[in-house]
Amino acid sequence: MNEEKICCPKFNPEKWDKKTSSWDNKKFIKDSLPTLFHIPFPPTIGKKITRMWTAVESAGAAAADKEDTLILFHDPSAFRSEIYISVEKDVPSENNVAISGDFVSQVFDGGYNEIPKFIKIMDEYLTQLGKKAKNYYVHYAYCPKCAKKYGNNYMIIFAQV
């Protein structure tokens, strides 16, 4: 049944919660979308991600295990959000970028509107580690339909330190 369809793989919070990762030219494709005070327009997100993911699959650039794919959101301003999808190789006709640095990740379960609270918790955790965030990237583990079906709305906040 179409109603029972779950498109997002089951998320394992332990894999990402309170972990440190070093990325050395980790490959992504990047696009952006308009926001209004950090609030994106939902139809725009779905269309962008669908278009980007189609390009990734067409190029054979997706991770072998879908669970390893990161879709990151970064808000450089209140009026623009950047979307990054991790890839295994460059994707023709896309904006291919690489991200390097050290990242501390923490997993949260809640709504989009709770991100400011989660970032405050993340900052407190970073202070305990003697670190400070330069940038934040957010990965949502599930699309809205799968979050409803799984009963959790997990997100990973990556703090570039």
C-alpha positions in Angstrom: 0.0 0.0 0.0 1.3 3.4 -0.9 0.2 4.7 2.6 2.5 2.3 4.3 5.5 3.3 2.1 8.5 4.5 4.1 11.2 6.1 1.9 13.8 7.0 4.5 16.0 4.4 6.1 15.7 3.7 9.8 17.9 6.1 11.7 20.4 5.0 14.3 21.0 8.0 16.7 24.0 6.3 18.4 25.9 6.5 15.2 25.9 10.3 15.3 25.2 11.4 18.9 28.0 13.2 20.6 30.6 12.1 18.0 33.5 14.0 16.4 34.2 13.6 12.7 37.0 15.0 10.5 36.1 15.7 6.9 38.8 16.0 4.4 37.3 17.4 1.2 34.0 15.4 1.8 32.1 15.7 -1.5 28.6 17.3 -1.7 26.4 18.9 -4.3 25.0 22.3 -3.2 22.0 24.4 -4.0 20.2 27.2 -2.2 16.6 28.3 -1.6 15.0 31.4 -0.3 13.7 31.6 3.3 11.9 34.2 5.3 13.6 34.6 8.7 15.1 31.1 8.4 11.7 29.6 7.5 11.8 27.8 4.2 8.8 27.3 1.9 8.0 23.6 2.2 7.1 23.0 -1.5 10.4 24.5 -2.5 12.4 22.1 -0.3 10.8 19.0 -1.7 11.3 20.2 -5.3 15.0 21.1 -4.7 15.8 17.8 -2.9 14.0 15.7 -5.5 15.8 17.5 -8.4 19.2 17.1 -6.6 18.6 13.5 -5.7 17.6 12.6 -9.2 20.9 14.1 -10.5 22.8 12.1 -7.8 21.2 8.8 -8.8 21.5 9.5 -12.5 25.3 10.1 -12.0 25.7 7.0 -9.9 27.1 9.2 -7.1 24.9 8.0 -4.2 26.4 6.1 -1.3 26.0 2.4 -1.5 24.1 2.5 1.8 21.4 5.1 1.7 21.8 5.4 5.5 25.2 7.1 4.9 23.8 9.9 2.8 23.7 13.3 4.5 21.4 16.1 3.4 22.6 19.1 5.3 21.0 22.5 5.6 23.0 25.6 6.4 21.5 29.1 6.8 24.1 31.8 6.0 21.4 34.4 6.4 17.8 34.8 7.5 16.7 34.9 3.8 18.7 32.0 2.3 19.3 28.4 3.1 21.9 26.1 1.5 21.3 22.5 0.9 24.1 20.0 0.6 23.8 16.3 -0.4 26.7 14.1 0.2 28.0 12.2 -2.9 30.6 9.7 -3.7 31.8 11.5 -6.9 31.2 14.7 -8.8 27.7 15.1 -10.3 27.6 16.6 -13.8 25.7 19.9 -14.1 25.5 20.3 -10.4 27.4 22.7 -8.0 30.0 20.2 -6.7 31.7 21.4 -3.5 33.9 19.9 -0.8 33.7 20.5 2.9 36.7 20.0 5.2 37.0 20.5 8.9 36.3 19.0 12.3 32.7 18.5 13.3 31.0 17.6 16.5 27.5 16.1 16.1 24.6 15.7 18.4 21.2 14.1 17.8 17.9 15.7 18.8 14.3 14.7 18.4 11.8 17.5 17.8 10.4 20.0 15.4 12.1 22.5 13.2 11.0 25.3 15.5 13.1 23.8 18.3 16.4 24.3 16.5 17.3 27.5 18.4 16.9 25.5 21.7 18.9 22.6 20.3 21.7 24.9 19.2 21.8 26.3 22.7 22.1 22.7 24.1 24.8 22.0 21.5 26.7 25.2 22.5 26.6 24.0 26.2 28.0 20.6 25.1 30.8 22.3 23.0 31.7 24.4 26.0 32.2 21.3 28.1 34.5 20.0 25.3 36.4 23.3 25.3 35.2 24.0 21.7 33.2 26.7 19.9 31.1 26.4 16.8 32.1 28.3 13.6 29.1 27.0 11.6 26.1 24.8 12.0 24.7 22.3 9.6 21.5 20.3 10.2 20.6 16.9 8.8 17.0 15.8 9.1 16.9 12.0 9.4 13.4 11.7 8.0 11.1 13.4 5.5 7.9 14.6 7.2 5.9 11.5 6.1 8.5 9.1 7.5 8.9 11.1 10.7 5.1 10.6 11.3 5.4 6.8 10.5 8.5 6.2 12.7 7.2 8.4 15.5 10.4 10.5 15.8 11.6 13.6 14.1 15.4 13.1 14.5 17.9 15.7 13.4 21.7 15.8 13.6 23.2 19.2 14.3 26.8 19.3 13.1 28.9 22.1 14.6 32.0 22.9 12.6 34.6 23.6 15.3 
